[in-house]
Amino acid sequence: MTKYERQENRNAFIEKFLKQNVYPSWTWERLTLREQWAFEDLIADFPLAGSDNKKWDILNHAYMAFLKGAGCTSFGWRESA
């Protein structure tokens, strides 16, 4: 597999993670557009290795850490008025 193919596979995996796990989440809706872009930029170059399950776990941890840094609390976080 070429470096280009590996990068394409990696990008497809990240896109799948975003579409299935992040974009439909209630927390994503409460992030500002700037915060959403910041997270997408963060994981675009995030180091990923191992099995698909391990990569998914790494990306989940990255999202949880990002939300914590944005001040996310699980109850009533940024409730819409």
C-alpha positions as CSV (number, residue, x, y, z in Angstrom):
1,M,0.0,0.0,0.0
2,T,1.4,3.4,-0.9
3,K,1.6,6.4,1.4
4,Y,-1.2,8.0,-0.5
5,E,-3.5,5.0,-0.1
6,R,-2.7,4.8,3.6
7,Q,-3.6,8.5,4.0
8,E,-6.8,8.0,2.1
9,N,-7.8,5.0,4.3
10,R,-7.0,7.1,7.4
11,N,-9.1,10.0,6.2
12,A,-12.0,7.7,5.4
13,F,-11.8,6.1,8.8
14,I,-11.8,9.6,10.5
15,E,-14.8,10.6,8.3
16,K,-16.6,7.5,9.3
17,F,-16.0,8.2,13.0
18,L,-17.2,11.7,12.6
19,K,-20.4,10.7,10.7
20,Q,-21.3,7.8,13.0
21,N,-20.1,9.0,16.4
22,V,-19.6,12.8,16.6
23,Y,-21.9,14.6,14.2
24,P,-25.1,13.0,15.5
25,S,-24.2,13.6,19.2
26,W,-26.0,16.1,21.3
27,T,-22.7,17.6,22.4
28,W,-21.7,18.4,18.8
29,E,-24.8,20.5,18.4
30,R,-23.8,22.6,21.5
31,L,-20.3,23.4,20.3
32,T,-19.8,26.7,18.5
33,L,-18.8,26.5,14.8
34,R,-15.3,27.6,15.8
35,E,-15.1,24.7,18.3
36,Q,-16.4,22.2,15.8
37,W,-13.7,23.4,13.3
38,A,-11.0,23.2,15.9
39,F,-11.9,19.6,16.7
40,E,-12.0,18.6,13.1
41,D,-8.5,20.2,12.6
42,L,-7.3,18.4,15.7
43,I,-8.1,14.9,14.6
44,A,-7.1,15.5,11.0
45,D,-3.5,15.0,12.1
46,F,-4.1,12.9,15.2
47,P,-1.7,10.0,15.5
48,L,-3.6,6.7,14.9
49,A,-2.2,3.2,15.1
50,G,-3.4,-0.3,15.8
51,S,-6.7,-2.1,14.9
52,D,-9.8,-0.2,13.9
53,N,-11.2,-0.8,17.4
54,K,-8.1,0.8,18.9
55,K,-8.3,3.8,16.5
56,W,-12.0,4.3,17.3
57,D,-11.1,4.3,21.0
58,I,-8.3,6.8,20.4
59,L,-10.7,9.1,18.6
60,N,-13.3,8.7,21.3
61,H,-10.8,9.7,23.9
62,A,-9.7,12.7,21.9
63,Y,-13.4,13.9,21.6
64,M,-14.0,13.4,25.3
65,A,-10.9,15.3,26.2
66,F,-11.8,18.1,23.7
67,L,-15.3,18.3,25.3
68,K,-13.9,18.5,28.8
69,G,-11.6,21.3,27.6
70,A,-14.6,23.1,26.2
71,G,-16.2,22.9,29.7
72,C,-18.7,20.1,28.9
73,T,-20.7,18.8,31.8
74,S,-23.1,16.0,31.1
75,F,-26.2,17.6,32.5
76,G,-27.7,20.7,30.9
77,W,-24.5,21.7,29.2
78,R,-25.1,24.8,27.1
79,E,-28.8,24.3,27.1
80,S,-30.5,26.2,24.3
81,A,-32.9,28.8,25.5
